[in-house]
Amino acid sequence: MTVPSMLASQVRPRDHYLRAANLESHQEQAEHYIPTSRALEVLRRLVHSMEDSSVGRSWALTGPYGAGKSSFALFLRTLLGPAGAMRDAAERALGDADRILLQQLVEARAGLGAADGFVLATTTCQQEPVADSLLRALVMGTQARWPKRKPTAVAETLRLAQGMKNARSIAAAARVISGAAPMLLILDEFGKTLEHFAARASEGADVAADLFVLQELAEQATGEKATSLFTFTLQHLAFDDYVRQASSQQRREWGKVQGRFEDVSFRESAEQSLRLVAGALDDSEVSRAFAKRRQEWASASFASAREVGIANHLPGGAETVMHCYPLHPIALLALP
């Protein structure tokens, strides 16, 4: 009797690839990250800012759901986190993609006195004032960095910030913390905070203070007296798209804050996207017969793609289509 061959016995998603990454829940996934061209470009900008405080140290990463923003954030926090097996694995992944960039990152990290890692102040935002998100990130980051006893100045400034919850106290806390150790601040799902701001603004509430704290943080991280604070916000849409319902005055105020952040479109080229799909599929155990049928399918599918005029969007030709099986070429091109 012939035993049927199940597709899952031939090709399967690798276990460490997720539909969506979460900064709090999936930290161990960073060691399996595949650095893309966009990720490498953002890392180059970060390294440059680590070496030169006169350039901006605040970025807004914008891209659609599934573009890999959160996965990149996990990779970044692992590279700047404490020494250990996870950081070693992340460095190997970066080295495989760009050996020179890895060396520059290691040197810049050491130059900031952070060979043992940054303060990792990262959080996933909710429908709440930005002050709440920032305080949560600062508290979690300092607790992880100094689990037994925080430096006295850090503990005191955090206590004041939690009590006052205003822009100046939070900015002061960030300054003291980043003076004790370089700090990486990541606000994932920042669009939710912007939606909260827009909703409050449309109700006529005074939300200027909610804007001012971000401006304060960005400004204190540049110039001659710059703090070692590196800030990333991650959102699906550009800042302006979230605040269209606000008044013209509020939009102008928001524009001042937005101007302190370098906007980075986090979208990959078709070639990079297809490379990621192929890397996420494990075909190490395909049988000889299956491999032959898959090759035939890929050749026929690519020929059909050529007939309808979309073959030029499939770099690598039939070979790429084959390694992305079982996804059809049209399904591949529909991915974000």
N, C-alpha and C positions, 0 to 999 in steps of 0.2 A: 504494500500500500504506500502511495506517495504522500509524504507529509507536506502540507501546504506551507509555503514560505511567507511569513508575515512581513509586512513592510518594516515594522519596528525591529525585526531581527536583522535588518540590513542597514537601515539609516535611522538615526534617532537624534533628537536634540541633546546636546551635552547638558549634563545635570546642572552646571553652574550658570547656565544662561537663563535669565529671568524675563518675564513679560514686562515687569516694571521693578526698578530698584528703589530701595528706601534707605535713607542715610542712617536711620536708627537700627534697622532690622537686618541689613544685608552687608555688613562691613566686611565679612569674610569673602565676599564675592570679588573684591577689588583685585585680588591676586590673579584672576583669570581674565582680566580686562585686555582687550586688543586695542592698543592706541591707534586712533584714526588720524588722518591728516589734520582735521580740525582740532582734535585734542592736542596734537603736537604743537600746533600753532599757538593755542592758548597757553600751553606750558612754556613756550619760548617767551611769550609776553610776560608771564609770571617771573621767570628766571631773570629777565632783563630788569624788571622792577625790583627784584630782590637785590640786584647789584647796583641799581641807580635809583635813589629815592626821589629824584626830580621828576620821574615819570609817574603816571597814574598807577594806583594800586587797588583800584575798584573796577569791577567788570560786571556787566549784565549779560548773562548768556541766555539768548532767546532762540527757541526752536520748538517745533511741534511735539506732541506727545509721542514717545517712542524714539526720539532722536538721539537719546543716549546722554542727556545732560546729567541725570542723577548718577548714572554709572561712571561718568567721568569724574563727578564730584567724589564718589567713593574712592576712585583710583587716586585722585589728587590728595585726599586726606590720608591715604595710606602712604603715599610717597613722602608726605610731610609729617607723618606720625612717628611714634616711637620706634626705635630700632627693634628688629625681630624678624621672624620668618615671613610674616606677611609683607613687611616693607621690602625684604630681600626679593620676594617673588615679584612684587610690583616693579622693582628696579630692573629685574631681569627682563620683564615685559617691555619696559621703556628702552632698555639697552638693545633689545632685539630690533626695535623700531628705529631708534636713533641713538647710537652710542655716544656721539658728541654731546647731544642734549642731556643725556644722563649724567655725564661728567660735569657739565655746567651746573646742573641742578644740585649735585652733591657738593660742589665747591661753594655755590651760593648759599646753600643751607648751612654749611659749616661757617661761612663768612658772617652769618647772622647769629652765630653761637647756638645754633639749633640742631647740632648733630644728634641730640637725643629726642628731637621732635618738637613740633610747634604745639601751642595750645589749640586744640581742635574744637572751635566753637561753632558747631554745625547743628542745624535744626530744620525740621519740615514745618513751614508756616501754616497757619490756620486763618480763619476769618476773625482776625483780631488786630489790634493796633500793633504797629511795628515794634513799639517798645516792649511788648510782651514777648514777641518772638526773639528779640535781641537779648533780653534778660535770660530767657530760657537757654539760649545758646551759650551765653557767657557762664552761667551757673554750671551747665553740664560740661563745658569745656574745661573750666578750672578744676572741677571735681575730678575729672579724668586725669588731668595733668598733675595735680597734687592731691592724690587720694587720701593721704594721711593728715597732712597739715598744709594749708595754703599759706603763702607768705602773708605776714601781718597786714601789709598795705593792701594786698589783693582782697583779703577777707573783709577789711574795713570798707573799702570802696564799693564792693559788691553789696554789703549790707546797706549802705547809704542809697545805692541805686535802686535796690529792691523796695526801699521805703519810700523814696521820692518819685520814682518812675517817670522822670522827665528827661528831656534831651541832654541837658548838661551833665546830669549825674551819670547817665549811661555812657556818654562820651568820655567822661572822666574815668569811669571804671575801665573802659576799653583801653584808654591811654596807660593806666597803671598796669593792667594785665599785660599788654604788649610790651611794656617796659621790663617786666619780669621775664618774659619769654615771647618770642615772635608768635603771632596769632593768625590762624586761618579762620575767617568767618564766612560761613556758607549758609545762605537762606534759600532753601529749596522750596519749590511751590510758592515763590514770592508773589505770584499772581493773585493768590488768595488774600494776601495782605493788601494788595493794590485794589482788589475788589471791595474790601472792607472800607478802605479810604474813600473810594468813589461813592459807595453807598452813604457813608456818613456825610460826605461833602454835599451830595444831592439833597440831604435833609437839612442843610444849612448849618451843620456843626462846624466849629472851628477846629480844623485838623492840621493847622500849620505846624504845630509842635511835632506831629507824627512825621512830617517831612524833614524837619530841621535836624533830627537826630542822625539821619542817614547822611545829610550834607556835612554835619560835624565829623562823622567818622571818616568820610572820604577825604575831607580837607586836612585832618590831622595826620593822614598817612602819606602826605607829599610835602616836599620842600626840605629845607635845611634841618628842621627839627622834626622830621617825619618819624612817626611811630612805626614799628614793624607789624603793621596790621594790613592784611591782604583780604579783601572782601569780594565775594561772588554772590550775585543774586541769580536765581534760575527761574525762568518763567516761560510760558508758552507764547505770549504775545509781547509786542513792544510796549514799553511803559505807556505811551500815549494812548494806546488802544484800550487801556483799562480805565482811563480817567476822562473819557469823552463827555460824561454826564456832569462833570464838575464845572463850576463857573470859570469864566475866562481868567479871573484873578487867581483862583486856585490852580488852574492849569499853568499859569505863568510861574507860580511858586514851585510847582512840581517840576517845571522845566529847569529851574535852577538846580534842583537835586539831580535830575536826570543828567545834566551836563557834567556832573562830577564822576559819572560812571561811563566807562568805555563799552559801548554796545557791541556785542559779538554775536553774529548769526551762527547758531550751532546747528548747521545742516550739512550733511555730508554729500559728496558727489555720488553719482550712480555707481562708479567703480568702487568707492569705499563701502557703500551700502551692500553691494553684492559680495564684497570680500568678507564683511561681517557675517552675512547670512551663511556663506560657505564655512566660515570658521565656527559657527554655532552648531553645525551638523556633523555628527560623528559617523563616518562611513568606513571606519577602520576594519570592519568585519564583513564587508560585502563579499558575496560568493562570486566566483568567476562568471557564472551564468547571469547573475543579476547585473554585474558590472557591464557585461556585453549588451544586455537589453537597455540599460540606462544610457549607455553611449549612443545607441541607435535612437533612443527617444530624444536625447539632447540634440543630435544632428538634425532630426526631423523638425523639432521645435524651433531651432534656430533658423532653419530654412523657411519655415512659416513666418517667423518674425521678419526675415528679410523681405518676404513677399508683401507684407503689409506696411513695410517702411519703418520698423522700430528696431531693427538690428543694430543700428549705430548707437543705440542707448544701452547696449549689452556688451560692454568692453570685455574682451577675452573670448568672445564668440561662443561656440558650442561647448568649449571646455568649462567656461563659467556657468553656463546653463546646467551642465552635467553635475557640477559640484553643489549646485543649489537645489537639486532634485530633493523632494518631489514638488517644489514650487514651480508653477508654470511661469514662463517669461513675463506674461502680462501681470501676474500677481507680484513678481519681483519689482516691476516698474511702478506698481501702485504703492509700494512701501514708502514711508516718510524718509 
